[in-house]
Amino acid sequence: MLRIIGILLFASFFSLKGQNVDFEYIDKVYVPTIKSVTFHPQGMGIAAPVSDVEGNIPLLLTFDELTNDVKRFSYKLIHCDFDWRPSELMEMEYINGYPEDNIQQYSFSSKTTLPYVHYELTLPNRSTRWTKSGNYLLIIYEDETEKFPVITKRFVVVNNLIQIEPRLVIPANASLYRTHQELDFVVNHPKLLIRQPAQEIKASVVQNGQWKNAITGISPFSFRNQQIIFDYQGKIVFPGGKEFRPLDLRTLWQRTGQMADLIRTRSSTEVILFKDKLRGEEPYFQNRDINGRFFIETQDQNNQLAADYAQVVFNLYTVEPIYDKDVFLLGSFNDWSPSPEYRMIFSPEEKGYILKKPIKQGFYDYAFATRAKKEEKLDFMETEGSWYETENEYQIFIYYRPFGARYDEVIGYQVFNSRR
C-alpha cells in the first residue's frame, strides 16, 4: 500500500512539475505592476546570474511593485536540463532545505513621486540551498495558496571541472563577413574522464545575456586526447549588431545628454528624449556600452529607496511608418520581450514611433527592433544594423550527462569578449 502511495505521489510530482500552463521557462514578468527586476551575483550589478555549486557566489533578485501595499510573495526553484525543460530530479535531490519559501525582505520607497514596495531575495539562503549544478528556473508567486506567477528568471549553477579556450574567427560564410561574428572554442578536461564526448557533452553560447537568441545543444565537432573541439564552419554565428543606445537617468534634477526636456512637478517627472534615428544604413561607430543591460542607481539621494520613476518618452524618428511591421523598444529591462506593453505607436505629428513608459532611475542600454505582422522573429537590421566590429560579450556553458545519469551537469563556464 505504501509503495502504491509513493508511486502516485511521484507521478503527481512530475505531472505538476511538467505543467507549462501558468508560467514559461523563460525570463519574464507576468504582472504590469512589477517593475525594475534585476537578478545578478551580489555586488556585480550587470553580471549574468551564474553561481557555483557550493553557493559561494550568492545571487540577488530585486524588484518593485508599484503600490503602497505589501504582498506576500513566495519563491520556488526548478532544476532544468540543458534545453530548459524540467529535469528528472525530484526536489529533494537538488535542494537542501525548503524548495519553496516566502520572500521576507521588503522596504517602502522614500519620498518618491511614484510609490513602490521594494523586494529582495538572496539565493542560496538559510532556508534553500542547491546541491546540484545545472540550469535552474526561479519562480516568484504572488499568492502562496493559488501560486499565481509574477516573475520567472533563469539562472545557472556551475561546477567548474574543465577549462574553455574560446576565440573569434572570420565567419565561414563570406556574405556574413562584415555583419556577423563566429566563435570556436576548445574544452580541456585533463582531470575529468569523459568516455563518450559526442553523446555526453553539449554546449550553449549566449550573446549579451540574451537566452532568446542563444545557440544551444551544440555537440562536439571532434575530440582528441583530453580535448573536445567545437570548431564548426558557420554554426556558432551571431549578428554583430551595433553598440546599444544609452539612457542615463541617474539624476532627475538636471538634463543629461539624452534628454531633450525634463519636466518636474510635485507629483511626477517626465523625461523627453532626443529623437533616435534609424541606424540600419549608418556605418559602425564605437562607443562604450553595457551590452544591453541596466543597473539601478540614483545620484540625487544617498538612499537607494529614494530612486524615483520618471515617465520617459522615446521617439524613433521616421517620416513614414515602417509598413506591415510593428516596432518595439527592447533591452534587458524588459527581458527583450516584444510585448504589447512595449510596442511603439507611429505619430504623424511627431514624425516617429512614440512610447511613454515609467522607468526607474539608473543607467540603461536599449535598442529598437521590428517584427513583421503575424510573425514571431525580431529584426534589428532596419532599426540598428549589424557590424562585425561591435563589442559583444559571450557566455559559454558546457553540459555533461554521463551514460546512465538523470540530469545535465554544468561543468564549465566562460565569459568571452569579442574585443579580446
C-alpha positions as MATLAB code, in Angstrom:
seq = 'MLRIIGILLFASFFSLKGQNVDFEYIDKVYVPTIKSVTFHPQGMGIAAPVSDVEGNIPLLLTFDELTNDVKRFSYKLIHCDFDWRPSELMEMEYINGYPEDNIQQYSFSSKTTLPYVHYELTLPNRSTRWTKSGNYLLIIYEDETEKFPVITKRFVVVNNLIQIEPRLVIPANASLYRTHQELDFVVNHPKLLIRQPAQEIKASVVQNGQWKNAITGISPFSFRNQQIIFDYQGKIVFPGGKEFRPLDLRTLWQRTGQMADLIRTRSSTEVILFKDKLRGEEPYFQNRDINGRFFIETQDQNNQLAADYAQVVFNLYTVEPIYDKDVFLLGSFNDWSPSPEYRMIFSPEEKGYILKKPIKQGFYDYAFATRAKKEEKLDFMETEGSWYETENEYQIFIYYRPFGARYDEVIGYQVFNSRR';
ca = [
       0.000    0.000    0.000;
       2.810    2.425    0.917;
       4.535    1.601   -2.356;
       1.355    2.493   -4.327;
       1.014    5.793   -2.476;
       4.672    6.559   -3.187;
       4.225    5.873   -6.885;
       1.143    8.101   -7.030;
       2.983   10.950   -5.260;
       5.945   10.540   -7.602;
       3.673   10.655  -10.676;
       1.789   13.636   -9.267;
       5.080   15.472   -8.712;
       6.178   15.081  -12.303;
       2.690   15.922  -13.592;
       2.702   19.235  -11.712;
       6.342   19.950  -12.448;
       5.896   19.452  -16.163;
       2.903   21.749  -16.464;
       3.573   24.843  -18.545;
       0.129   26.432  -18.237;
       0.715   29.186  -15.697;
       4.303   30.151  -16.493;
       7.008   29.749  -19.089;
      10.588   28.573  -18.606;
      11.997   31.929  -19.700;
      12.862   35.317  -18.212;
       9.501   37.023  -17.955;
       7.382   39.403  -15.857;
       3.682   38.479  -15.815;
       2.171   41.427  -13.926;
       2.318   45.046  -15.197;
       2.737   46.483  -11.684;
       6.044   44.613  -11.237;
       8.968   46.745  -12.431;
      12.767   47.001  -12.383;
      13.531   43.290  -11.944;
      17.260   42.627  -11.523;
      18.963   39.262  -10.968;
      22.735   39.019  -10.683;
      25.593   37.916   -8.417;
      25.610   40.028   -5.282;
      27.793   43.097   -5.757;
      28.046   42.554   -9.541;
      25.135   44.590  -10.884;
      25.358   43.799  -14.600;
      26.832   40.282  -14.466;
      24.795   37.267  -15.545;
      23.012   35.224  -12.835;
      25.576   32.429  -12.611;
      26.637   30.854   -9.305;
      28.765   27.939   -8.138;
      27.512   24.648   -6.768;
      28.906   25.431   -3.303;
      26.879   28.657   -3.149;
      29.923   30.859   -2.610;
      28.584   33.302   -5.214;
      25.178   34.406   -3.859;
      22.597   35.673   -6.337;
      20.420   38.698   -5.596;
      16.930   39.188   -7.030;
      15.321   42.622   -6.631;
      12.051   44.040   -7.909;
       9.485   46.749   -7.214;
       5.727   46.616   -7.123;
       4.101   49.962   -7.884;
       1.775   50.014   -4.912;
       1.631   51.079   -1.264;
       0.567   47.633   -0.088;
       2.850   44.788    0.943;
       2.154   41.494   -0.812;
       3.121   38.008    0.276;
       5.458   36.735   -2.416;
       6.917   33.237   -2.380;
       9.583   31.584   -4.498;
      10.336   28.151   -5.923;
      13.316   26.608   -7.733;
      13.009   24.096  -10.588;
      16.025   22.188  -11.865;
      16.191   22.043  -15.674;
      18.057   20.201  -18.410;
      20.288   21.966  -20.940;
      17.230   22.826  -23.064;
      15.372   24.476  -20.155;
      12.877   21.699  -19.634;
      12.317   20.251  -16.147;
      14.907   17.609  -15.308;
      14.046   14.191  -13.919;
      15.329   15.088  -10.463;
      12.943   15.360   -7.543;
      13.180   18.486   -5.390;
      14.843   16.614   -2.528;
      17.633   15.606   -4.906;
      18.697   19.156   -5.809;
      17.529   21.247   -2.833;
      18.851   21.163    0.708;
      16.171   22.755    2.843;
      12.873   24.141    1.586;
      12.211   24.137   -2.181;
       9.638   26.891   -1.565;
       9.595   29.774    0.898;
       8.374   33.342    1.367;
      10.323   36.465    0.469;
      10.954   38.102    3.817;
      12.844   41.267    2.872;
      10.920   44.310    1.664;
      11.081   48.098    2.061;
       8.921   51.079    1.160;
      10.128   53.763   -1.223;
      11.137   57.050    0.365;
       9.580   60.351   -0.781;
       9.186   59.264   -4.413;
       6.561   60.710   -6.732;
       5.566   57.165   -7.667;
       5.328   54.997   -4.513;
       6.500   51.391   -4.587;
       7.427   48.462   -2.369;
      10.916   47.085   -2.993;
      11.580   43.346   -2.516;
      14.858   41.430   -2.292;
      15.729   37.735   -2.292;
      19.191   36.223   -1.872;
      19.981   32.689   -3.062;
      21.176   30.442   -1.596;
      19.951   31.321    1.892;
      19.326   29.615    5.245;
      16.119   28.037    4.005;
      17.118   27.000    0.482;
      20.420   25.741   -0.914;
      21.032   23.907   -4.171;
      23.131   20.744   -4.243;
      23.452   20.103   -7.970;
      24.872   22.092  -10.852;
      22.703   22.796  -13.884;
      20.102   25.169  -15.255;
      17.513   26.478  -12.807;
      14.276   28.398  -13.099;
      13.326   30.749  -10.260;
       9.585   31.385   -9.972;
       8.108   34.180   -7.869;
       4.474   33.664   -6.864;
       2.092   36.329   -5.559;
      -0.278   34.069   -3.676;
       1.066   31.212   -1.579;
      -2.130   29.189   -1.977;
      -3.074   29.676   -5.623;
       0.540   30.272   -6.723;
      -0.098   32.964   -9.293;
       3.278   33.556  -11.052;
       4.544   37.131  -11.325;
       8.214   36.590  -12.322;
      10.278   33.782  -13.826;
      14.061   34.053  -14.066;
      16.674   31.676  -15.431;
      19.996   31.123  -13.682;
      22.843   28.635  -13.917;
      24.814   26.814  -11.218;
      28.282   25.718  -12.308;
      30.685   23.069  -11.022;
      33.858   24.060  -12.857;
      35.723   20.896  -13.809;
      37.133   21.891  -17.209;
      38.778   24.833  -18.982;
      37.372   26.577  -22.053;
      39.534   28.330  -24.653;
      37.362   30.500  -26.955;
      38.384   32.557  -29.979;
      36.681   34.801  -32.507;
      37.110   33.711  -36.132;
      36.154   35.069  -39.548;
      32.675   33.768  -40.499;
      32.844   30.811  -42.857;
      30.027   32.315  -44.921;
      31.653   35.152  -46.860;
      28.354   37.055  -47.093;
      28.396   37.464  -43.288;
      31.956   38.731  -43.046;
      31.007   42.392  -42.472;
      27.976   41.814  -40.241;
      28.459   38.713  -38.070;
      30.785   37.147  -35.503;
      31.697   33.460  -35.329;
      33.104   31.597  -32.328;
      35.206   28.475  -31.960;
      36.305   27.000  -28.658;
      38.190   24.073  -27.174;
      37.303   22.278  -23.924;
      40.259   20.899  -21.962;
      39.395   18.206  -19.403;
      42.659   16.746  -18.037;
      41.104   15.916  -14.642;
      37.767   14.579  -15.888;
      37.339   11.279  -17.712;
      34.716   11.720  -20.432;
      34.203    8.380  -22.163;
      31.822    9.374  -24.976;
      32.098   13.135  -25.674;
      29.841   13.013  -28.731;
      26.930   11.700  -26.660;
      27.714   13.103  -23.214;
      28.745   16.725  -23.914;
      26.688   19.679  -25.154;
      27.365   23.410  -25.226;
      25.297   26.584  -25.207;
      26.522   30.024  -26.289;
      24.699   33.179  -25.208;
      25.313   36.676  -26.593;
      24.984   39.583  -24.140;
      22.887   37.539  -21.718;
      20.038   37.037  -24.212;
      18.839   33.453  -23.909;
      16.198   34.200  -26.556;
      18.899   34.230  -29.239;
      21.221   31.629  -27.705;
      22.653   28.757  -29.727;
      22.050   25.665  -27.593;
      22.507   21.910  -27.710;
      25.795   22.122  -29.656;
      27.520   18.748  -29.891;
      31.327   18.473  -30.188;
      32.773   18.706  -33.675;
      35.723   16.476  -32.839;
      37.829   15.333  -29.884;
      41.337   14.115  -29.189;
      43.170   13.038  -26.039;
      41.805   15.308  -23.311;
      40.377   17.968  -25.606;
      36.872   18.449  -27.013;
      36.779   20.727  -30.045;
      33.916   22.964  -31.147;
      35.284   24.116  -34.493;
      32.262   24.219  -36.760;
      32.160   26.098  -40.044;
      29.277   28.551  -39.877;
      27.341   27.094  -36.923;
      28.159   29.258  -33.884;
      27.454   32.574  -35.598;
      25.753   35.696  -34.227;
      24.881   39.073  -35.769;
      27.396   41.618  -34.528;
      24.666   44.198  -34.006;
      25.549   47.748  -33.007;
      26.608   49.277  -29.727;
      23.450   49.861  -27.701;
      21.744   53.218  -27.270;
      22.349   54.707  -23.776;
      19.914   56.275  -21.331;
      21.252   57.935  -18.174;
      18.510   58.534  -15.607;
      20.728   58.601  -12.522;
      19.722   62.203  -11.875;
      16.333   63.798  -12.425;
      17.387   67.264  -11.318;
      19.238   68.221  -14.473;
      19.202   67.148  -18.118;
      21.705   64.513  -19.195;
      22.993   64.056  -22.731;
      19.988   62.067  -23.954;
      17.320   64.399  -22.531;
      15.650   66.937  -24.813;
      13.443   68.138  -21.972;
      12.942   67.460  -18.273;
       9.580   68.408  -16.757;
       9.229   68.162  -12.980;
       6.119   68.671  -10.869;
       5.287   67.730   -7.283;
       3.523   64.587   -8.428;
       5.556   63.412  -11.436;
       8.673   63.717  -13.560;
       8.621   63.475  -17.340;
      11.737   62.950  -19.443;
      11.504   63.602  -23.179;
      14.428   62.090  -25.045;
      16.029   63.426  -28.182;
      14.737   61.686  -31.294;
      16.520   58.447  -32.122;
      17.354   57.702  -35.750;
      17.248   54.515  -37.773;
      20.802   53.126  -37.836;
      20.448   50.266  -40.309;
      22.385   52.064  -43.043;
      24.755   54.009  -40.798;
      28.432   52.995  -40.552;
      29.803   51.498  -37.356;
      30.644   53.956  -34.587;
      32.461   52.744  -31.498;
      31.158   53.794  -28.101;
      31.160   52.140  -24.706;
      28.018   50.368  -23.600;
      26.973   47.737  -21.072;
      25.860   45.212  -23.685;
      22.128   45.761  -23.406;
      21.942   45.588  -19.620;
      20.889   48.104  -16.973;
      21.514   48.932  -13.331;
      19.537   50.911  -10.765;
      21.219   53.943   -9.223;
      20.361   57.459   -8.093;
      22.757   60.358   -7.761;
      20.065   62.591   -6.253;
      19.897   60.860   -2.858;
      22.103   58.666   -0.685;
      19.151   56.372   -0.012;
      18.562   53.907   -2.874;
      14.916   53.650   -1.807;
      14.617   57.268   -2.965;
      15.319   56.218   -6.563;
      12.265   57.545   -8.368;
      10.368   56.606  -11.506;
      10.126   59.032  -14.417;
       7.747   58.916  -17.361;
      10.205   58.584  -20.250;
       9.132   59.432  -23.797;
      11.022   57.512  -26.521;
      10.813   58.706  -30.129;
      12.206   56.764  -33.095;
      12.301   59.279  -35.957;
      10.913   58.261  -39.355;
       8.817   60.384  -41.711;
       6.613   57.468  -42.733;
       5.622   54.320  -40.829;
       7.506   51.095  -41.422;
       4.753   49.329  -43.331;
       3.442   45.902  -42.304;
       5.712   45.815  -39.259;
       5.474   46.559  -35.554;
       8.244   48.454  -33.778;
       9.343   47.567  -30.233;
      11.564   49.072  -27.544;
      13.794   46.340  -26.111;
      16.515   45.766  -23.529;
      17.281   43.574  -20.565;
      14.981   45.846  -18.521;
      12.008   44.149  -20.257;
      13.702   40.770  -20.889;
      13.955   41.578  -24.613;
      10.258   40.791  -24.807;
       8.220   42.257  -27.714;
       5.100   42.519  -25.593;
       2.200   44.855  -26.419;
       3.321   46.994  -23.480;
       6.500   47.928  -25.350;
       5.075   48.254  -28.863;
       5.618   51.775  -30.186;
       2.881   53.781  -31.934;
       3.534   55.842  -35.065;
       2.656   59.526  -34.751;
       2.433   61.585  -37.994;
       2.586   64.782  -35.952;
       5.796   63.745  -34.176;
       7.186   62.052  -37.301;
       8.185   58.933  -35.463;
       7.276   55.981  -33.298;
       6.399   57.060  -29.754;
       6.362   55.187  -26.459;
       5.954   56.559  -22.930;
       6.934   54.284  -20.043;
       7.718   54.619  -16.321;
      11.446   53.945  -15.908;
      13.302   53.840  -12.580;
      16.424   55.912  -12.014;
      19.539   54.171  -13.270;
      21.576   53.595  -16.409;
      20.049   51.674  -19.321;
      21.038   50.259  -22.679;
      18.228   49.858  -25.200;
      17.546   49.105  -28.848;
      14.669   49.116  -31.331;
      13.501   46.143  -33.370;
      10.811   45.446  -35.954;
       8.599   42.408  -36.345;
       6.539   41.586  -39.391;
       2.818   41.145  -38.842;
       1.810   37.598  -37.830;
       5.465   36.594  -37.323;
       7.487   35.983  -34.148;
      11.059   36.734  -35.230;
      12.500   40.125  -34.343;
      14.615   42.038  -36.856;
      17.242   44.581  -35.723;
      18.731   45.206  -39.181;
      16.461   48.070  -40.246;
      16.498   49.888  -36.925;
      20.023   49.177  -35.645;
      22.105   47.480  -38.346;
      24.879   44.938  -37.747;
      28.671   45.199  -37.949;
      31.378   42.666  -37.160;
      33.419   45.274  -35.223;
      30.799   45.596  -32.479;
      31.917   44.692  -28.968;
      29.810   41.828  -27.584;
      30.001   39.565  -24.556;
      29.581   35.815  -24.986;
      28.855   33.229  -22.314;
      29.787   29.609  -22.981;
      28.218   26.821  -20.905;
      29.342   23.177  -21.087;
      26.817   20.490  -20.107;
      27.748   16.920  -19.209;
      25.440   13.917  -18.896;
      27.409   10.696  -18.488;
      25.804    7.427  -19.503;
      23.024    6.499  -17.063;
      22.763    9.971  -15.468;
      19.383   11.659  -14.987;
      20.316   15.307  -15.400;
      22.690   17.659  -17.203;
      25.570   18.921  -15.078;
      27.196   22.251  -15.924;
      30.918   21.515  -15.744;
      32.272   24.665  -17.355;
      31.510   28.352  -17.841;
      33.467   31.028  -19.651;
      32.786   34.699  -20.400;
      34.409   35.894  -23.622;
      34.528   39.420  -25.011;
      34.735   39.885  -28.791;
      37.335   42.657  -28.363;
      39.911   40.310  -26.858;
];
